[in-house]
Every structure is written in C-alpha cells, then in structure tokens.
Amino acid sequence: MSSKAKRLHKIKRFLPLYLMMVPALAYLFINNYMPMPGLVLAFKKFNSQMGIYGSPWGGLQNFQFLIQSREFPIILRNTVLYNVAFIILDLIFGVFIAILITEIRNLRARKVAQSLILFPFVVSIIIVSYMVRSFIDSEAGLINHLIMNMGFDRIQFYSETAYWPFILIFVHLWKSIGYGCIIYISTILGIDRSLMESAALDGASELQKIRYITIPFLKPTMITLTLLSVGRICNSDFGLFYQVPQNSGLIMDVTNTIDTFVYRALLTQNNVGMSAAAGFFQSVVGFAFILIFNGITRKVSRENALF
C-alpha cells in the first residue's frame, strides 16, 4: 500500500473523531479567537458611533484609569487572595473527597455520592445566592433564628465584613469542588488494581497505599488543574462575588474584585475601554503566572510540566 493510500485509510478511519471535533473547534474559534481583534479597545477612546477601529487611540489611558483608581489595591488584593485560597482548598478537599468516594465498595452508593458532590456545580448562582440569604438574612435567616433562641443578638451579615471571607470561601467550595473531585475520581479509578493488591500483600496500610500509590498517580492531574486555576488568578467568579453578597455596599471592602469593579464602572460610566483594559490586564497577568508556575514545575518534576 502506497503512502498516499495509507494516509487516506487513516483519514477514513478517524473521520468520525474529526467530525466530533468540529463543534468544539468552532466554539473555540468563535468564542476565543474571533473576539481577539477587539483587544485594541483597551488602547482606544471608544465611541459607539465611530466603532472599534474608527475610535481615536487613547494609549494607556484606560489602564491608568484602572490602576490609578483608589480601589485598585483593594480589588487586586481581594481577587488574588481569594483565588489563592480557592486553589489550595480545592486541591486539598478535592483530593480528600475523591479518595473517600473511591473507597466506597458498593458501586451504586459510589455513583450516588458522585452525583451528590457534583450536583451543586450545576445549580444556578442566583439560586445559591437566595439559599445563602435564607441562612444569613438578618430578619428571616435560619442562623439568626438559632442564635436569638440561644439568647444572643442577631448578626447583620450583610453589613459586617468580618464574616464574608469565610462565607464566600465556603460557598465556593460547596458549589465548585465537585468538578475537580470527579476528575480526581476518574484518575484514581484508572489506577491498576494489581498495585493496590500487591501493596496489601506486602502489609501496606490504607494510608500507606494512598501516600505511595494514589497520590503519585494523582500528581499530574493535580498539577494540571492547579495550572489552569493559576492562569485565572486575576479573574473571579462574578456570580459568587456579586450575587451572593446581594451587591451590598457595606461589605465591598471584602467582596469587591476586578470583575465586579469593572461591571459597576460600566453601569455608572459606560467606559468600554476600561473594561477591555481590565480584561487585557487579567489575561497578561494570568499568562505570566502560568509561565512562572510551569517553570517551577519543570524544576521540581520536569515530566509533569506542560511545556
């Protein structure tokens, strides 16, 4: 068979897979590549009548508006620190819960556990915000009813900043941990069971099997998910930081992030250029963090680095 015939045979063999790729590639092109020419908005004084390319150039004025804002240090601190907490806790609790679920021997019970842990991920953040309010509302919230029955004063959650770092982190974990957990579960279930059986015959305890077999096999997945999260370290879950606090101005010092700041600026000032500058800033910083984290990974474990 000639080389041309071999190529044609290979194309015919994998044609169904290529066709399955088309929707994903179309989505990637339309949503990720077609909007890229709009990056010039970050450097222009946008005028809707003149359009993107007809608007005059503004240089770095949009970036100056963002960076020189008196709120910028606060929103940058909140965005980065919350994401650092999310990355660390998602990793720890995701792996921990995945190991617990895979230790369930009954297949039906394991499937139920997987469904339960993933269910919050598909719940709308609007519904989640009202669920949170039903717990912490100052008048009708369950928590305030309980503490008042115990003889304590009610807590004004939506006007006191001290509680919100914990609330936001807890809601994020409850809602988002199932996604990473399912990926860890699939990795654990792919481990050759003969390794576990051999370790058991050698007298290894369950903790030793987790430490010396499960965790090393999870290492590449852990690094990949962490790297993807690090790339969005300057982005935030808009619904979590805007909908859950109910846009309360009294707690913005701990709930305002770059995304919510830009949204509010668009509502009040209609500054499209500043919004584009913020997105450009987030992308550049995220890319820089990916390079740094991948460089560290290459130093520690070269085979697990992405590039």
Beta strands, then each sheet from edge to edge (+ up, - down):
end
